[in-house]
């Protein structure tokens, strides 16, 4: 007995799931809406009296694709791969000495530490 496709109420549902799984497995290019890492990316900032540390989750990025720039007030994180392009500027919670930067990248987690820049000058009273 041949099965009639009209008898399967879940046929369209399973076909759509199979289509999406095939797209993921074949590495289809992301759509225009997925140009950046968007919801995959999360950046946290931690401050102490001496330093500022940023931790960013950058899935599907290799160390060679990363580029970092800092002007003392903001950190720009850029990455270009064959599948995605990412460019985000993060305002730092305090001014930093951009020349003191120390960065590590391991398993998709970027950590950047800076010494805080104390621009204030003490004024001697005469």
C-alpha positions in Angstrom: 0.0 0.0 0.0 1.4 3.4 -1.1 1.3 6.1 1.4 -0.4 9.3 0.4 1.5 12.5 1.3 -1.8 14.1 2.3 -2.0 11.7 5.2 1.2 13.1 6.8 0.3 16.3 8.7 4.0 16.8 9.6 5.4 16.4 6.1 6.0 20.1 5.5 7.4 20.6 8.9 10.0 17.9 8.6 10.9 19.0 5.0 11.6 22.5 6.3 13.8 21.2 9.2 15.7 19.0 6.7 16.2 22.0 4.4 17.6 24.1 7.2 19.9 21.3 8.4 21.2 20.9 4.9 21.9 24.7 4.7 23.8 24.6 8.0 25.8 21.4 7.0 26.7 22.8 3.5 27.9 26.1 5.0 25.6 28.3 3.0 26.6 32.0 3.2 24.8 34.1 5.7 22.1 36.5 4.6 22.5 40.3 4.7 20.8 40.2 8.1 23.6 38.0 9.4 26.5 40.2 8.2 27.9 40.7 11.7 28.1 38.3 14.6 25.1 40.1 16.2 23.5 38.0 18.9 26.5 35.6 18.9 28.7 38.3 20.3 28.8 39.4 24.0 31.2 41.9 25.5 31.7 42.4 29.2 33.8 45.1 30.8 35.4 44.9 34.2 37.1 47.7 36.0 39.4 48.1 39.0 41.2 51.2 40.3 44.2 50.2 38.3 42.9 48.5 35.2 40.1 47.9 32.7 39.5 44.4 31.2 37.2 43.5 28.3 36.0 40.0 27.6 34.3 39.3 24.2 32.8 36.1 22.9 33.7 35.8 19.2 32.5 32.4 17.9 33.7 31.2 14.5 36.6 33.7 14.4 40.3 32.8 14.3 43.1 34.8 15.8 44.5 35.6 12.4 41.2 37.3 11.4 41.2 39.7 14.4 42.2 43.3 14.4 42.1 45.5 17.5 42.4 49.3 17.8 42.1 51.6 20.8 42.2 55.4 21.2 42.1 55.4 25.0 38.3 55.9 25.2 37.0 53.1 22.9 38.1 49.7 21.7 37.3 48.7 18.1 37.2 44.9 17.4 37.2 43.9 13.8 37.3 40.4 12.2 36.9 39.4 8.6 36.5 35.8 7.5 35.2 34.1 4.4 31.8 33.7 6.0 31.4 36.9 8.2 32.5 40.4 8.8 32.5 41.9 12.2 33.2 45.5 13.3 32.2 46.8 16.7 33.4 49.8 18.8 33.0 49.4 22.5 33.1 52.5 24.7 35.4 51.8 27.6 34.1 52.5 31.1 37.1 54.6 32.0 40.0 56.3 30.1 42.9 53.8 29.5 46.5 54.0 28.4 46.1 52.3 25.0 49.9 51.5 24.9 49.5 49.3 27.9 47.2 46.8 26.1 47.6 43.1 26.7 45.3 40.8 24.6 44.8 37.1 24.5 42.5 35.0 22.3 41.6 31.4 23.2 38.8 29.2 22.0 36.7 32.2 20.7 37.1 34.3 23.8 39.0 37.6 23.5 40.4 39.2 26.6 42.0 42.7 26.5 43.4 44.4 29.5 44.5 48.1 29.9 46.0 50.2 32.6 43.7 53.0 33.6 44.9 56.4 32.4 44.8 59.0 35.2 44.7 62.3 33.4 44.1 64.2 36.5 47.0 66.2 37.8 47.5 67.1 41.4 47.9 70.8 42.0 50.3 72.1 44.6 49.0 74.9 46.7 51.6 77.7 47.3 
